[in-house]
Amino acid sequence: MSKDTVIEVDNVSMEFNLSEEKTDNLKEFVIKLLKKEVRFQSFWALNNVSLKINRGEKVGFVGLNGAGKSTLLKIISGVLKPTKGSVKVNGDLAPLLSLGSGFDNNYTGRENIFLNGAVLGHSRTEMSKKFDDIVEFSEIGDFIDVPVKNYSSGMRSRLSFSIATSINPDILILDEVLSVGDMSFQRKCKERMNNMMSDASLLFVSHSVSQVRNLCDKAIWLHKGSIIASGEVNEICDQYEAYVKNL
């Protein structure tokens, strides 16, 4: 892995086992599972995917639903472990995937700031220094000491975004998270992300091809778990849009 490469994905494949059984509730499923009456169907979300992301590159991933885009980003982020292959990451990484999904509902916003910081690899001392800025940016106010289970979805998203972007990462990973909160907060988000992206490498998934064109200089087209094409962003987006029009 060269010093200019921040991410190297080598022959990564991801298998999921989907249950073929139709059950009405969890209890029935567990009983059938214990009796070994549950059959699984293998599904490969990714098939021998290899790619390299160089320092400073802005890469967008396009493809239909189920193409494997989000699965690939979760593997690169360390959320999922690939069935086969390996991933090497060289630098600090800030994954903005399913905002708020890493929160403990019984913990307060304050406690979740330190919990999420630890998950992202940051010490309590680091998060203490960033705490006031996180709370101010999220606009949570006095709700910071209220359990997250009482937050609205917008409050959860704002706090999660504020935590994830409180560092200056070498690599920024975004998966459909550009519509956070109201219009005023979205403007704040885009301004912060533009500042972060000036130096960071970007991996971006969106169903909006126009957003991919605006944010990225390179694109990768995934289809049924495999890379169909990669290259200059407008060239790949043109190919993908032409394909979609002919469906």
Protein Blocks (a to p, Z undefined) as FASTA:
>chain_A
ZZklmbdcehiacdddddfbdcfbfklmmmmmmnopaccddddfbghiacdddehiacdd
eddehilmmmmmmmmnomaccfbdcdddeddddddfbehklpcfkbcfklmmmmmmmmno
pafklmmmmmmmmmmmnonmmmlmgcfklpcfklmmmmmmmmmmmpccfbdcdehilbgc
jfklmmmmmmmmmmmmmmmccddddfblklmmmmpcbdcddeehiafbgcdfklmmmmmm
mmmmmZZ
